[in-house]
């Protein structure tokens, strides 16, 4: 796993008034950005954030992110639907 270290001035962090820890906010924003650019799939973005699929979908909804629905998403949804029967 690759780790990245960021230096962010305390003044900036304080002005953000974050609801979640800074690291979580950064990872979620990064994953959303990559997802919106089409650089990673929804499943990979969920993996990157450490969220379950439903939690990832909820994050997209709360951040007003338009969801793309690609072949991988269809495959995952079908597998889930078939496993529930």
PyMOL CGO cylinders between C-alpha atoms (Angstrom):
from pymol import cmd
from pymol.cgo import CYLINDER

trace = [
    CYLINDER, 0.00, 0.00, 0.00, 1.28, 3.45, -0.87, 0.3, 1, 1, 1, 1, 1, 1,
    CYLINDER, 1.28, 3.45, -0.87, 1.12, 6.06, 1.86, 0.3, 1, 1, 1, 1, 1, 1,
    CYLINDER, 1.12, 6.06, 1.86, 1.08, 9.81, 1.28, 0.3, 1, 1, 1, 1, 1, 1,
    CYLINDER, 1.08, 9.81, 1.28, 1.85, 12.45, 3.87, 0.3, 1, 1, 1, 1, 1, 1,
    CYLINDER, 1.85, 12.45, 3.87, 0.36, 15.94, 3.54, 0.3, 1, 1, 1, 1, 1, 1,
    CYLINDER, 0.36, 15.94, 3.54, 1.21, 19.10, 5.42, 0.3, 1, 1, 1, 1, 1, 1,
    CYLINDER, 1.21, 19.10, 5.42, -1.83, 21.33, 5.82, 0.3, 1, 1, 1, 1, 1, 1,
    CYLINDER, -1.83, 21.33, 5.82, -1.61, 24.52, 7.88, 0.3, 1, 1, 1, 1, 1, 1,
    CYLINDER, -1.61, 24.52, 7.88, -3.75, 24.43, 11.03, 0.3, 1, 1, 1, 1, 1, 1,
    CYLINDER, -3.75, 24.43, 11.03, -5.42, 27.68, 9.97, 0.3, 1, 1, 1, 1, 1, 1,
    CYLINDER, -5.42, 27.68, 9.97, -6.78, 25.96, 6.85, 0.3, 1, 1, 1, 1, 1, 1,
    CYLINDER, -6.78, 25.96, 6.85, -8.01, 22.93, 8.77, 0.3, 1, 1, 1, 1, 1, 1,
    CYLINDER, -8.01, 22.93, 8.77, -9.79, 25.17, 11.29, 0.3, 1, 1, 1, 1, 1, 1,
    CYLINDER, -9.79, 25.17, 11.29, -11.58, 27.14, 8.57, 0.3, 1, 1, 1, 1, 1, 1,
    CYLINDER, -11.58, 27.14, 8.57, -12.97, 23.94, 7.02, 0.3, 1, 1, 1, 1, 1, 1,
    CYLINDER, -12.97, 23.94, 7.02, -15.25, 23.12, 10.01, 0.3, 1, 1, 1, 1, 1, 1,
    CYLINDER, -15.25, 23.12, 10.01, -15.12, 19.42, 9.15, 0.3, 1, 1, 1, 1, 1, 1,
    CYLINDER, -15.12, 19.42, 9.15, -17.67, 16.95, 10.47, 0.3, 1, 1, 1, 1, 1, 1,
    CYLINDER, -17.67, 16.95, 10.47, -15.29, 14.01, 9.96, 0.3, 1, 1, 1, 1, 1, 1,
    CYLINDER, -15.29, 14.01, 9.96, -11.57, 13.57, 10.65, 0.3, 1, 1, 1, 1, 1, 1,
    CYLINDER, -11.57, 13.57, 10.65, -9.42, 15.34, 8.07, 0.3, 1, 1, 1, 1, 1, 1,
    CYLINDER, -9.42, 15.34, 8.07, -7.90, 12.10, 6.71, 0.3, 1, 1, 1, 1, 1, 1,
    CYLINDER, -7.90, 12.10, 6.71, -11.38, 10.66, 6.07, 0.3, 1, 1, 1, 1, 1, 1,
    CYLINDER, -11.38, 10.66, 6.07, -12.49, 13.85, 4.31, 0.3, 1, 1, 1, 1, 1, 1,
    CYLINDER, -12.49, 13.85, 4.31, -9.41, 13.87, 2.09, 0.3, 1, 1, 1, 1, 1, 1,
    CYLINDER, -9.41, 13.87, 2.09, -9.74, 10.21, 1.11, 0.3, 1, 1, 1, 1, 1, 1,
    CYLINDER, -9.74, 10.21, 1.11, -13.47, 10.55, 0.38, 0.3, 1, 1, 1, 1, 1, 1,
    CYLINDER, -13.47, 10.55, 0.38, -12.93, 13.70, -1.69, 0.3, 1, 1, 1, 1, 1, 1,
    CYLINDER, -12.93, 13.70, -1.69, -10.07, 12.05, -3.59, 0.3, 1, 1, 1, 1, 1, 1,
    CYLINDER, -10.07, 12.05, -3.59, -12.15, 8.94, -4.32, 0.3, 1, 1, 1, 1, 1, 1,
    CYLINDER, -12.15, 8.94, -4.32, -15.11, 11.05, -5.47, 0.3, 1, 1, 1, 1, 1, 1,
    CYLINDER, -15.11, 11.05, -5.47, -12.87, 13.09, -7.74, 0.3, 1, 1, 1, 1, 1, 1,
    CYLINDER, -12.87, 13.09, -7.74, -11.33, 10.00, -9.35, 0.3, 1, 1, 1, 1, 1, 1,
    CYLINDER, -11.33, 10.00, -9.35, -14.80, 8.44, -9.72, 0.3, 1, 1, 1, 1, 1, 1,
    CYLINDER, -14.80, 8.44, -9.72, -16.26, 11.56, -11.33, 0.3, 1, 1, 1, 1, 1, 1,
    CYLINDER, -16.26, 11.56, -11.33, -13.34, 11.68, -13.77, 0.3, 1, 1, 1, 1, 1, 1,
    CYLINDER, -13.34, 11.68, -13.77, -14.02, 8.08, -14.72, 0.3, 1, 1, 1, 1, 1, 1,
    CYLINDER, -14.02, 8.08, -14.72, -10.55, 7.03, -13.61, 0.3, 1, 1, 1, 1, 1, 1,
    CYLINDER, -10.55, 7.03, -13.61, -11.84, 4.42, -11.14, 0.3, 1, 1, 1, 1, 1, 1,
    CYLINDER, -11.84, 4.42, -11.14, -15.06, 2.45, -10.85, 0.3, 1, 1, 1, 1, 1, 1,
    CYLINDER, -15.06, 2.45, -10.85, -17.63, 2.87, -8.13, 0.3, 1, 1, 1, 1, 1, 1,
    CYLINDER, -17.63, 2.87, -8.13, -16.47, -0.40, -6.55, 0.3, 1, 1, 1, 1, 1, 1,
    CYLINDER, -16.47, -0.40, -6.55, -12.84, 0.72, -6.53, 0.3, 1, 1, 1, 1, 1, 1,
    CYLINDER, -12.84, 0.72, -6.53, -13.81, 4.08, -5.06, 0.3, 1, 1, 1, 1, 1, 1,
    CYLINDER, -13.81, 4.08, -5.06, -15.71, 2.32, -2.27, 0.3, 1, 1, 1, 1, 1, 1,
    CYLINDER, -15.71, 2.32, -2.27, -12.65, 0.16, -1.64, 0.3, 1, 1, 1, 1, 1, 1,
    CYLINDER, -12.65, 0.16, -1.64, -10.41, 3.24, -1.55, 0.3, 1, 1, 1, 1, 1, 1,
    CYLINDER, -10.41, 3.24, -1.55, -12.61, 4.89, 1.06, 0.3, 1, 1, 1, 1, 1, 1,
    CYLINDER, -12.61, 4.89, 1.06, -13.02, 1.73, 3.12, 0.3, 1, 1, 1, 1, 1, 1,
    CYLINDER, -13.02, 1.73, 3.12, -16.79, 2.06, 2.82, 0.3, 1, 1, 1, 1, 1, 1,
    CYLINDER, -16.79, 2.06, 2.82, -19.27, -0.70, 2.12, 0.3, 1, 1, 1, 1, 1, 1,
    CYLINDER, -19.27, -0.70, 2.12, -21.05, -0.38, -1.20, 0.3, 1, 1, 1, 1, 1, 1,
    CYLINDER, -21.05, -0.38, -1.20, -24.22, 1.03, 0.38, 0.3, 1, 1, 1, 1, 1, 1,
    CYLINDER, -24.22, 1.03, 0.38, -22.21, 3.53, 2.44, 0.3, 1, 1, 1, 1, 1, 1,
    CYLINDER, -22.21, 3.53, 2.44, -20.40, 4.65, -0.72, 0.3, 1, 1, 1, 1, 1, 1,
    CYLINDER, -20.40, 4.65, -0.72, -23.72, 5.14, -2.51, 0.3, 1, 1, 1, 1, 1, 1,
    CYLINDER, -23.72, 5.14, -2.51, -24.98, 7.19, 0.43, 0.3, 1, 1, 1, 1, 1, 1,
    CYLINDER, -24.98, 7.19, 0.43, -21.81, 9.32, 0.37, 0.3, 1, 1, 1, 1, 1, 1,
    CYLINDER, -21.81, 9.32, 0.37, -22.39, 10.03, -3.33, 0.3, 1, 1, 1, 1, 1, 1,
    CYLINDER, -22.39, 10.03, -3.33, -25.97, 11.01, -2.58, 0.3, 1, 1, 1, 1, 1, 1,
    CYLINDER, -25.97, 11.01, -2.58, -25.06, 13.34, 0.29, 0.3, 1, 1, 1, 1, 1, 1,
    CYLINDER, -25.06, 13.34, 0.29, -22.40, 15.03, -1.85, 0.3, 1, 1, 1, 1, 1, 1,
    CYLINDER, -22.40, 15.03, -1.85, -24.81, 15.37, -4.83, 0.3, 1, 1, 1, 1, 1, 1,
    CYLINDER, -24.81, 15.37, -4.83, -22.54, 13.32, -7.08, 0.3, 1, 1, 1, 1, 1, 1,
    CYLINDER, -22.54, 13.32, -7.08, -24.12, 12.03, -10.28, 0.3, 1, 1, 1, 1, 1, 1,
    CYLINDER, -24.12, 12.03, -10.28, -23.67, 8.28, -10.39, 0.3, 1, 1, 1, 1, 1, 1,
    CYLINDER, -23.67, 8.28, -10.39, -22.36, 6.63, -13.51, 0.3, 1, 1, 1, 1, 1, 1,
    CYLINDER, -22.36, 6.63, -13.51, -23.55, 3.09, -13.97, 0.3, 1, 1, 1, 1, 1, 1,
    CYLINDER, -23.55, 3.09, -13.97, -21.04, 1.01, -15.87, 0.3, 1, 1, 1, 1, 1, 1,
    CYLINDER, -21.04, 1.01, -15.87, -20.74, -2.65, -16.77, 0.3, 1, 1, 1, 1, 1, 1,
    CYLINDER, -20.74, -2.65, -16.77, -18.85, -3.45, -13.55, 0.3, 1, 1, 1, 1, 1, 1,
    CYLINDER, -18.85, -3.45, -13.55, -21.68, -1.93, -11.51, 0.3, 1, 1, 1, 1, 1, 1,
    CYLINDER, -21.68, -1.93, -11.51, -24.26, -4.03, -13.35, 0.3, 1, 1, 1, 1, 1, 1,
    CYLINDER, -24.26, -4.03, -13.35, -22.18, -7.17, -12.78, 0.3, 1, 1, 1, 1, 1, 1,
    CYLINDER, -22.18, -7.17, -12.78, -21.83, -6.44, -9.05, 0.3, 1, 1, 1, 1, 1, 1,
    CYLINDER, -21.83, -6.44, -9.05, -25.53, -5.67, -8.68, 0.3, 1, 1, 1, 1, 1, 1,
    CYLINDER, -25.53, -5.67, -8.68, -26.52, -8.85, -10.49, 0.3, 1, 1, 1, 1, 1, 1,
    CYLINDER, -26.52, -8.85, -10.49, -24.18, -10.95, -8.37, 0.3, 1, 1, 1, 1, 1, 1,
    CYLINDER, -24.18, -10.95, -8.37, -25.64, -9.38, -5.23, 0.3, 1, 1, 1, 1, 1, 1,
    CYLINDER, -25.64, -9.38, -5.23, -29.21, -9.95, -6.41, 0.3, 1, 1, 1, 1, 1, 1,
    CYLINDER, -29.21, -9.95, -6.41, -28.48, -13.59, -7.28, 0.3, 1, 1, 1, 1, 1, 1,
    CYLINDER, -28.48, -13.59, -7.28, -26.80, -14.24, -3.90, 0.3, 1, 1, 1, 1, 1, 1,
    CYLINDER, -26.80, -14.24, -3.90, -29.87, -12.94, -2.06, 0.3, 1, 1, 1, 1, 1, 1,
    CYLINDER, -29.87, -12.94, -2.06, -32.16, -15.57, -3.56, 0.3, 1, 1, 1, 1, 1, 1,
]
cmd.load_cgo(trace, "trace")
